[in-house]
Amino acid sequence: MKKLVWFCRIFVGLLFIFSGLIKINDPLGFSYKLEEYFEVFHIGFLDSFALSMSIILCSLEIILGFALLIGVRAKSVAWGLLLLIIFFAFLTFYSAYFKVVQTCGCFGDAIPLTPWQSFSKDLVLLLLIIVIFINRRTIEPAFSKKTGDNLLIGSAVVAVGIGLYTYNFMPVIDFLPYKVGANISDEMKIPPGAKPDEFEITYNLKNKKTGDTKVMTDKEYLSSNIWKDNDWTVIGTPENKLVKKGYEAPIKDLSIQDAQGNNYTNELLSNPYNSLIVVAYDLNHTNVEAIGKLNATAANLIHDFNTRTVLLTSNSAKDAEAFAKKNHLVMEIFYADEVPLKSMVRANPGIILMKNGAILNKWHYHSVPKYDDLVKQYFQK
């Protein structure tokens, strides 16, 4: 039993730390996932707390995992783990059964899991945590109470510190398809030979003479030649089911348009020269001071290097044009859905330097290099 408890402690502790670190590397991304759950449960009033909750939940995973490994405050930690895994299991089951949030974000964008995979993972963890919970009084601390508490406080400071840093300066490791070095055009393509999604059509049939009913797949329907028998008729609308997921392009939802709805995606991505893309998915909540500084940078790049500078937003054309006029923007304004814009840069605004569709670099508005440094590194031969 002691060996089993040790195995559960190590496995659960390391997995909680890993899961927490993956998510706290991108707390803004996890906050978007929380907002999806808020929408499902009709508690959208919590949206303004999503970021804070994201950092707290991710930090809690790291703290509980670390505390379990060193055996500090075992009873409280066992209770915390049990309540947390029950909460997570409920969310993943609800997502899977009712087909609402299709990726739980358990491991961020690093390891995407389907809802049923996430729920299965939580069930395994629940069983291991129950073993820990039952034997919580037998867990001996690796350090004295004072040292253990100090280590626990230290882990909390580190976890929250990482969350605040990555929120203010973007993820340390970018797991999104818009990472530095990626070519957006290539990420939107399906390679030759890739298998598409496989679907199965199900027919509900009824015999007009006998009243008998049958359920048949499209293959059975054709091979049996039942469609030639006038006594059998299709009832209702055939159901189209996905039976096997095919290849899916990493970027599948990016469409850039102007105010009139003309598609400029290919034009912007095929520019052979440097383009400065300012991504502000929501102009109503963007940092206006940062927009002003980026506008000055854009004006200098246009003057000195004839650089194409673009503002990408999901706001309406009317609101965006009003914002541009009020802030004297020199950038061209284009529009895209907020979902890909949120994935491009974890900042509002964020900056992408692009050439031929390839991302040369990108920055949070807190970490944009000075103009001279930007020119020296990217605009001088």
Number of C-alpha atoms within 10 A of each C-alpha: 8 10 8 11 20 15 14 21 24 16 16 24 24 17 17 24 21 16 20 26 21 23 27 33 26 28 32 25 21 27 22 18 19 22 20 18 19 16 15 14 9 10 11 15 11 14 18 11 13 21 21 15 17 23 26 18 18 25 27 22 25 27 26 27 26 24 24 27 21 20 21 25 20 23 18 14 21 23 15 15 25 20 14 17 17 15 12 19 20 14 17 29 19 17 22 20 11 11 13 16 20 16 21 27 25 23 20 24 19 14 11 15 18 17 25 19 16 23 23 15 15 21 17 11 22 21 14 19 25 16 17 28 22 12 16 20 12 14 21 12 16 12 13 10 13 10 12 18 15 12 18 19 13 12 19 19 14 15 24 19 15 21 28 18 16 20 21 16 17 25 23 12 12 16 16 16 19 22 20 17 14 17 19 21 15 14 18 16 13 16 12 6 7 10 13 12 12 11 14 15 15 18 21 16 22 17 16 12 8 9 10 10 15 12 14 17 16 16 11 13 17 12 10 10 9 15 14 10 9 9 14 19 16 15 14 9 9 16 13 13 11 11 11 12 11 12 13 16 14 15 18 12 13 15 13 21 17 16 14 8 11 10 15 14 17 12 11 18 19 15 15 12 15 22 24 23 22 28 29 25 28 19 21 12 10 16 15 15 11 17 22 14 13 22 20 16 17 25 19 14 21 16 10 11 14 14 17 18 22 20 23 28 25 22 20 14 17 10 13 22 15 12 16 17 11 9 14 12 19 16 20 14 20 24 24 21 17 18 13 18 24 22 17 19 26 26 24 23 27 28 25 23 20 26 19 18 25 24 20 18 15 24 20 21 24 13 13 17 12 10 14 9 11 15 15 11 10 12 15 8 6
